[in-house]
Amino acid sequence: MKFTSAKNSLLKEIMIAQDIIASRNALSILSNVLIETANNLLTIKATDLNVGFETQIPVDTIDPGSTTIYCDKLLGILRSLPDGEIEVEQLDDKVVIRPLFQKIDFRLRSITSEKYPEMRVCDDQLYFSITSNDFISMIDQTIFSVSDDSTRYFLNGVYMENGGDGLVMVATDGRRLSYMNRIIEQEIPTFKPIIIPPKFLGLIKKLSSREGIIELAIHDNYIFAKFDSHKISSTLIDGQFPNYKRVIPEKQNFQCIIDKDMFYDALKRVSLLVDQKSKRLFIDIDIESLTLSSEESDIGKAKEEIPCEFFGEKTRIAVNSMYVVNPLKVMPGEKISISFSEANRAISIAPYPEKDFFHIVMPMQLD
């Protein structure tokens, strides 16, 4: 095997491969990245046995072939080399990496590609299309609500189901819930609801240009994605996602409408002095004004008032500040609404006017 490539093109893909690989043990084949060149293309593969990644970049193939290299060290070498063309060559059980115009020579031990785990593949007929922008928007609006509690593994991913005329994605950690139902013009095949690991969705979000389409397929407890020059696969989380519809309030009596950016900036300022463990923040809503405040502590206290549109009784609500900050980071539009019936019941945060997504936050104790 022998090829030449632009260093930066190879470096970009090896950085992604290293993100996939879980093991840092140089003796494990799973710490290696598989590279294969033929017909002036370099195929790069990486897996941690749960998530698989494959991509291709153009190179000048001199001798076709394949091997696997310890990814962490390959990444370090590429980062250290000057910009420009590099040559990669297989010599016996080592891979030689050198820039074309400087006398630098690295030799890494390699393991034959025959020992590398086979990547999962899916029949092309099982794929359906969704615009990249639609799917990334759905990830943006849900992924931050995934639980990190390993004892409730069925909450450790984003739930997805066929919504009839589109896709529904939901995430919850038991104290908040994020929901989005995006109408999709393309036909979506019938599939059983699934729970998608956030690592898979995070990769798509990181790699996608938000242009064009993403092709998705669900088969045999796996999900597959193809877009641009990338192919990603992942095992699904096996478990019963809770009935999220029970959490969604049928009706809420009060609605407060606020300028989103003004509210977000005030939240960030007041959150500087909330208790770092509980992150409890108070929201006092009155006619034409909303006041954010932190608890009095040894460090101090913060308070800020902003205008709002509200008609109802003066109400105080306590919330985890991050549960409000997270959705505001990704919500488009100029205004948002905060809807509720009582201070101790579910609060809905949504764009105003309504769109196809919303977020629900369970309040904290006021005492």
Rosetta blueprint (number, residue, H / E / L):
1 M L
2 K E
3 F E
4 T E
5 S E
6 A E
7 K H
8 N H
9 S H
10 L H
11 L H
12 K H
13 E H
14 I H
15 M H
16 I H
17 A H
18 Q H
19 D H
20 I H
21 I L
22 A L
23 S L
24 R L
25 N L
26 A L
27 L L
28 S L
29 I H
30 L H
31 S H
32 N E
33 V E
34 L E
35 I E
36 E E
37 T E
38 A E
39 N L
40 N L
41 L E
42 L E
43 T E
44 I E
45 K E
46 A E
47 T E
48 D L
49 L L
50 N L
51 V E
52 G E
53 F E
54 E E
55 T E
56 Q E
57 I E
58 P E
59 V L
60 D E
61 T E
62 I E
63 D E
64 P L
65 G E
66 S E
67 T E
68 T E
69 I E
70 Y E
71 C H
72 D H
73 K H
74 L H
75 L H
76 G H
77 I H
78 L H
79 R H
80 S H
81 L L
82 P L
83 D L
84 G L
85 E E
86 I E
87 E E
88 V E
89 E E
90 Q E
91 L E
92 D L
93 D L
94 K E
95 V E
96 V E
97 I E
98 R E
99 P E
100 L L
101 F L
102 Q L
103 K L
104 I L
105 D L
106 F E
107 R E
108 L E
109 R E
110 S E
111 I E
112 T L
113 S H
114 E H
115 K H
116 Y L
117 P L
118 E L
119 M L
120 R L
121 V L
122 C L
123 D L
124 D H
125 Q H
126 L H
127 Y L
128 F E
129 S E
130 I E
131 T E
132 S H
133 N H
134 D H
135 F H
136 I H
137 S H
138 M H
139 I H
140 D H
141 Q L
142 T L
143 I H
144 F H
145 S H
146 V L
147 S L
148 D L
149 D L
150 S H
151 T H
152 R H
153 Y H
154 F H
155 L H
156 N L
157 G L
158 V E
159 Y E
160 M E
161 E E
162 N E
163 G L
164 G L
165 D L
166 G E
167 L E
168 V E
169 M E
170 V E
171 A E
172 T E
173 D L
174 G L
175 R L
176 R E
177 L E
178 S E
179 Y E
180 M E
181 N E
182 R E
183 I E
184 I L
185 E L
186 Q L
187 E L
188 I L
189 P L
190 T L
191 F L
192 K L
193 P L
194 I E
195 I E
196 I E
197 P L
198 P H
199 K H
200 F H
201 L H
202 G H
203 L H
204 I H
205 K H
206 K H
207 L H
208 S L
209 S L
210 R L
211 E L
212 G L
213 I E
214 I E
215 E E
216 L E
217 A E
218 I E
219 H E
220 D L
221 N L
222 Y E
223 I E
224 F E
225 A E
226 K E
227 F E
228 D L
229 S L
230 H E
231 K E
232 I E
233 S E
234 S E
235 T E
236 L L
237 I L
238 D L
239 G L
240 Q L
241 F L
242 P L
243 N L
244 Y H
245 K H
246 R H
247 V L
248 I L
249 P L
250 E L
251 K L
252 Q L
253 N L
254 F E
255 Q E
256 C E
257 I E
258 I E
259 D E
260 K H
261 D H
262 M H
263 F H
264 Y H
265 D H
266 A H
267 L H
268 K H
269 R H
270 V H
271 S H
272 L H
273 L H
274 V L
275 D L
276 Q L
277 K L
278 S L
279 K L
280 R E
281 L E
282 F E
283 I E
284 D E
285 I E
286 D E
287 I L
288 E L
289 S E
290 L E
291 T E
292 L E
293 S E
294 S E
295 E L
296 E L
297 S L
298 D L
299 I L
300 G L
301 K L
302 A L
303 K E
304 E E
305 E E
306 I E
307 P E
308 C L
309 E E
310 F E
311 F L
312 G L
313 E L
314 K L
315 T E
316 R E
317 I E
318 A E
319 V E
320 N E
321 S H
322 M H
323 Y H
324 V H
325 V H
326 N H
327 P H
328 L H
329 K H
330 V H
331 M L
332 P L
333 G L
334 E L
335 K E
336 I E
337 S E
338 I E
339 S E
340 F E
341 S L
342 E L
343 A L
344 N L
345 R L
346 A L
347 I E
348 S E
349 I E
350 A E
351 P E
352 Y E
353 P L
354 E L
355 K L
356 D L
357 F E
358 F E
359 H E
360 I E
361 V E
362 M L
363 P L
364 M L
365 Q L
366 L L
367 D L
